[in-house]
Amino acid sequence: MKQRVETEKFYPAYPVFVLTYLNEVGEPQMSTGSSSYTLGDTIVIGVSAESNASKHIYAGQKLAVNFPNTEQLGLIEQGGFSSGKRNDKIKVHQIELTKSDNGGVAYIDACPIVLECTVTQTVSDADYHTIFAKIDTRLFEKKLLDSDGHFIHEELDLVLFSGDANERKFRQLATKIETVGGHS
């Protein structure tokens, strides 16, 4: 039997990412997030309407979605728990950025997976901004790819976020891997 839970929010476990984007004067900014999904070449990202990201991300803009690994919890917290409205998080935390080869925004090369994107649409309400973006380029650390350029699932080491209105936690991916279609 199920029990009804009264909570403002619930995150069962989504990958944590760090957005890099430009502010109104062209300076790089960063924000941590955990609300996203991808479909084909589209990524959808949710950010708080009060966030620095919501003020600077708009249709036509380039951004990078940087996925840190479990050794980069400090980077995740630097991007998410210090205010970009009051200080330059990239300078304060000395985050090294790499300029994009295709004219996109700079990204965090230390992250094992980076998606370079162009924002296609933003939808806003009083509490949240939903950002739709086209994935222009997928960049993967070499150890995540085999000699044929195929993704090695066993090497993926992302941080997951789970939480509710009471408590927030970081989780890690399990090392048990199963092929889709083997459970009929």
C-alpha positions as CSV (number, residue, x, y, z in Angstrom):
1,M,0.0,0.0,0.0
2,K,1.2,3.5,-0.8
3,Q,1.2,6.5,1.6
4,R,0.5,10.0,0.5
5,V,3.4,12.4,1.0
6,E,2.9,16.1,1.4
7,T,6.0,17.9,0.1
8,E,6.6,21.0,-2.0
9,K,9.0,19.1,-4.3
10,F,10.5,15.6,-4.9
11,Y,13.6,14.6,-7.0
12,P,14.0,10.8,-7.2
13,A,17.5,11.0,-8.7
14,Y,18.5,13.2,-11.6
15,P,22.1,13.9,-12.9
16,V,23.6,17.0,-11.6
17,F,25.0,19.5,-14.1
18,V,26.8,22.8,-14.1
19,L,25.6,25.3,-16.7
20,T,28.0,27.8,-18.2
21,Y,26.6,30.8,-20.1
22,L,27.3,34.5,-20.6
23,N,25.8,37.4,-18.7
24,E,24.6,40.6,-20.3
25,V,28.1,42.0,-20.7
26,G,29.6,38.8,-22.2
27,E,31.2,37.4,-19.0
28,P,31.0,33.7,-18.3
29,Q,28.7,32.6,-15.5
30,M,27.9,29.2,-13.9
31,S,25.0,27.6,-12.1
32,T,24.4,24.1,-10.8
33,G,21.2,22.3,-11.7
34,S,19.5,18.9,-11.5
35,S,16.3,19.3,-13.5
36,S,16.8,18.2,-17.1
37,Y,16.0,15.6,-19.7
38,T,17.1,15.0,-23.3
39,L,15.2,13.7,-26.3
40,G,17.3,13.3,-29.4
41,D,19.1,16.6,-30.0
42,T,17.0,18.5,-27.5
43,I,17.7,19.1,-23.9
44,V,15.1,20.7,-21.5
45,I,16.4,22.3,-18.3
46,G,14.4,23.8,-15.4
47,V,15.8,26.7,-13.3
48,S,14.3,28.7,-10.5
49,A,12.9,32.1,-11.6
50,E,15.0,33.7,-8.9
51,S,18.3,32.2,-10.2
52,N,21.1,34.1,-11.9
53,A,20.7,31.6,-14.9
54,S,17.0,32.6,-15.4
55,K,18.0,36.2,-15.8
56,H,20.8,35.5,-18.4
57,I,19.6,32.6,-20.5
58,Y,17.4,33.4,-23.5
59,A,16.5,32.1,-27.0
60,G,19.4,32.2,-29.4
61,Q,22.0,32.1,-26.7
62,K,24.7,29.5,-26.5
63,L,25.3,27.6,-23.2
64,A,27.1,24.5,-22.1
65,V,25.7,21.7,-19.9
66,N,28.7,20.3,-18.0
67,F,28.2,16.9,-16.2
68,P,30.7,16.6,-13.3
69,N,31.8,13.2,-11.9
70,T,31.7,12.0,-8.3
71,E,35.1,13.5,-7.6
72,Q,33.9,16.9,-8.5
73,L,31.4,17.5,-5.7
74,G,33.2,20.8,-4.8
75,L,32.6,22.1,-8.3
76,I,28.9,21.2,-8.0
77,E,28.6,23.1,-4.7
78,Q,30.6,26.1,-5.9
79,G,28.2,26.4,-8.9
80,G,25.1,25.9,-6.8
81,F,25.5,27.2,-3.3
82,S,27.2,30.5,-3.8
83,S,25.3,33.4,-5.4
84,G,26.2,34.5,-8.9
85,K,24.2,37.7,-8.3
86,R,26.7,38.9,-5.7
87,N,30.0,37.5,-6.9
88,D,31.6,36.0,-10.0
89,K,31.6,32.3,-9.1
90,I,34.0,31.4,-11.9
91,K,36.6,33.9,-10.6
92,V,36.0,33.4,-6.9
93,H,36.4,29.6,-7.2
94,Q,39.0,29.8,-10.0
95,I,37.1,27.5,-12.4
96,E,39.1,26.9,-15.6
97,L,37.0,27.2,-18.7
98,T,37.8,26.0,-22.2
99,K,36.7,28.1,-25.3
100,S,34.4,26.2,-27.6
101,D,35.7,25.2,-31.0
102,N,32.4,25.9,-32.7
103,G,31.6,29.4,-31.5
104,G,29.7,28.2,-28.4
105,V,30.2,29.4,-24.8
106,A,33.2,28.2,-22.8
107,Y,32.8,25.0,-21.0
108,I,34.4,23.2,-18.0
109,D,36.8,20.7,-19.7
110,A,37.4,18.9,-16.4
111,C,33.8,17.6,-16.6
112,P,33.7,14.2,-18.3
113,I,30.6,15.1,-20.4
114,V,29.7,18.4,-22.0
115,L,26.8,19.3,-24.2
116,E,27.2,22.5,-26.2
117,C,23.8,23.9,-26.9
118,T,21.8,26.8,-28.4
119,V,18.7,27.9,-26.6
120,T,15.6,27.6,-28.8
121,Q,12.9,28.7,-26.4
122,T,12.3,29.6,-22.8
123,V,8.9,29.2,-21.0
124,S,8.5,31.1,-17.8
125,D,6.0,31.1,-14.9
126,A,6.2,32.8,-11.5
127,D,8.5,30.1,-10.0
128,Y,10.4,28.4,-12.8
129,H,11.9,28.9,-16.2
130,T,12.0,26.0,-18.6
131,I,14.8,26.2,-21.1
132,F,14.6,24.2,-24.4
133,A,17.9,24.0,-26.2
134,K,19.3,22.2,-29.3
135,I,22.4,20.1,-28.6
136,D,24.9,21.3,-31.1
137,T,27.9,19.2,-29.9
138,R,28.4,16.3,-27.5
139,L,31.9,16.2,-25.9
140,F,33.1,13.1,-24.0
141,E,36.2,12.4,-22.1
142,K,38.3,9.8,-24.0
143,K,38.0,7.1,-21.3
144,L,34.2,7.1,-21.9
145,L,34.6,5.9,-25.5
146,D,35.9,2.6,-27.0
147,S,38.2,2.5,-30.0
148,D,35.1,2.7,-32.3
149,G,33.9,5.9,-30.6
150,H,31.0,4.1,-28.8
151,F,30.0,5.0,-25.3
152,I,31.3,2.8,-22.5
153,H,28.5,2.6,-20.0
154,E,30.6,1.1,-17.2
155,E,32.8,4.2,-17.2
156,L,30.0,6.7,-16.5
157,D,30.5,8.2,-13.0
158,L,27.9,11.0,-12.6
159,V,26.5,12.6,-9.5
160,L,22.8,12.2,-9.0
161,F,20.6,14.5,-6.9
162,S,17.7,13.3,-4.8
163,G,15.7,15.2,-2.4
164,D,12.4,16.7,-1.1
165,A,11.4,19.8,0.8
166,N,13.0,18.2,3.9
167,E,16.4,17.1,2.8
168,R,18.7,17.0,-0.3
169,K,21.4,14.3,-1.0
170,F,24.0,13.5,-3.7
171,R,24.0,9.9,-4.9
172,Q,26.2,7.9,-7.2
173,L,25.3,5.6,-10.1
174,A,25.4,1.9,-9.3
175,T,28.1,-0.1,-11.0
176,K,25.6,-2.9,-11.9
177,I,24.8,-2.5,-15.6
178,E,22.1,-4.5,-17.5
179,T,21.2,-4.4,-21.2
180,V,17.8,-3.1,-22.2
181,G,15.5,-5.9,-23.5
182,G,16.9,-8.7,-21.4
183,H,13.9,-8.8,-18.9
184,S,11.0,-10.1,-20.9
